[in-house]
């Protein structure tokens, strides 16, 4: 109980953060082991990472490590915000090395990353959308501050989408009160679908 009270007194505005936050690449996962840095990336830098063992993190310090998705990790690595240390190879990974690894691990990594980066640059906060059956759910303010605005499905460059796929996705989006968006990574175009009751 004392530890919890102490944790809640930590002000993330007052902590000293290194220029590039250290992370570790272990078993195809990127982990921020220091809870202070994990909290800082989530609360102060725009909702990066998912604290381990916390389903809905609050916008304050949490005393757990967090996991960055491979897409988030590459985005932050490209921006020079983090260092990714490969435990198996015993070295820091360059953006080029990490990109190659991530492409081999993550289905549609290349296409998803193009859309993720574009959404971030447009001022949105994309978060993993797996539980909604989408690639991303997207926020303006962030999770916990509002409901997500829309679900984004990224089409691979050679993809075909059927009418049945569209109806299925539309029904899912409607059931959770979100707009369904198909994103084309080749042109960075977004197609919004809304379903109306007759």
N, C-alpha and C positions, 0 to 999 in steps of 0.2 A: 504493500500500500504506500509506503514511504517513497519507494522508487517511482511509482506512478505519479505522485504529487510532484516529485522532483522533475520528472520528464516534462510535465505540463508547464513548468516554469521556464523552460528553454525558449528563448526568443530567437527565431531564425534570422531576424534582422541583425542580431549581434554576433553571429558566429563568423569565424574566419574560414573562408573556403578557398582551396587552392585554385589557381588559374585554370587548371584542367583537373577535373575530379577523377580519382583512380577507380577503375572498375576491373573485374576479372572475367575472362572468358573461360568457362568451365562447362564441360559436357554440352556444348552448343548453346550455352546460356550466358548472358552478360549480367553479372551481379554487382551491385553497389553495396559492399559489405558495411561500410560506415553508415550507421543510421542517420547521423547528422547530415551527411552529404546526400543520402537517399531522400531525406525529408526536404532538403533544400531544392533538389531537382524537381520534386513533385510540387511543392508549395510555392516556391519562388521563381522557378524557371519555366513554368507552363505545363505542369502535369505530366512529367516524364517518369516512367517506371510504374511498377505496381508493388507496393510493400508486401512482403511475404507473410501470409497468415492474416492479413487484414483485408476484409472484403470491401468495405467502404471507408477508405481513410478520410480522416478529418483534415481540415486545412491548418494543421499544426504539426509540431514535431511528433514523429512516431519512432519507437525504439526498436525498429526491425530493419534488416537489410531490404533492398528492393531489387526486382528484376526488370531490366530494360528489354523491350522487344528488340529483335535484331534490326528492325527498321528505325526505332528510336535511337538505338545505339549508333547506327551508321550516320544518322542525321546529326547527332551531337558530336561524333568523331569528326565529321566533315567540317563542322563549325568550330572545331578545336576546343570544345567544352569539356571533353573527357579523354582519358587515356584508357585503352583496352589492353590489359596484360593477358596474354595467352599462357595459361598455366602449363599446358602440355608442352608447348614449344619454348617456354621460359623466356618470352620476349614480348615487348610492346608491338602491337599490330599497327601497320600503316593503314590509312583508309583504303588503299588499293587491295591490300591483303585481306582486310576484313570483308570488303565487298565481295571478293571472290569466295570466301568461306560462306558468307550469308546466302549468296546465290545458290550454292550447293545444298544448303540446309532448308531454306524457306521457299515454299512453292510460290511462284509469281513475285519473288522478291523485287526484281527489277521494275516491273510494272507498278507494284504497290508503292514502292519507294518514290517513284515519279509523282504519283498522286499525293502521297503523304507530304512530301516536300512542298508541293504546290499549294495544298490546303494550309499548311503552316505559314507559308509566305503570304497567303491571302488573309491571315489573321484568325484562322480557325484552329481548334484544338482537336485533332483526330485521335481517337483512342481505339484499342482493339474492339472489334464488333462481333467476335465469334459467337457470343451467347445470343446475339440477335440474328445469326446466320448471315452476317455481312463482313466485309473486310474491315471497315471502320464505322464507328459512330462518331458524329462530329458535333462539337460544342463551339459556342462563341465565348462563353465565360469559363466553362470548365465543369467537370463532374462534381456533383454536390452543390453546385451553385445554380444549376438549371437542368432541365431535361435536355437530352441531346436533340439537335434540330433535325438531323437526317441520318439515314443509313447509307453507306457508300459501298457499292460493289464494283471492284476494279476488273475490267475486262482484259484478259491477255490479248496480245496483238493478233493472235490467230483464232480468237474465240468466236463461237456462235451462240446466240441466246435464243431460246425457243419461246413461243407464246406461253407454253406451260410454265417455263422458268419465270417469265414476267408476272404471270398471275400469282404464282406461289410467293414470289418476293413481295408483290403488292399487298397480298393478304397479310403476310407477316408484318410488313411495315404499318399497315392500317391497324392491326391488332395491338401494336405497341405505340400507336399514335405518332408515327414518324413518317417523314417523306422518304421515298426510296429513290436513290440516285445511282445511275450507271455512269462510271467514269472511264473515259477513253484516254489511256496514257500517251498514245501517239500524238494526239492533238491537244491534250489537257482540256478536253471538253467534258461537260457535265450535263446529263439528261435527267431531268426531274420527272417523276411520275406521281400523280395523285389519283386516288380512287374515290369516286363519288357514289353515294347510294342513290339509286333511281327513285 
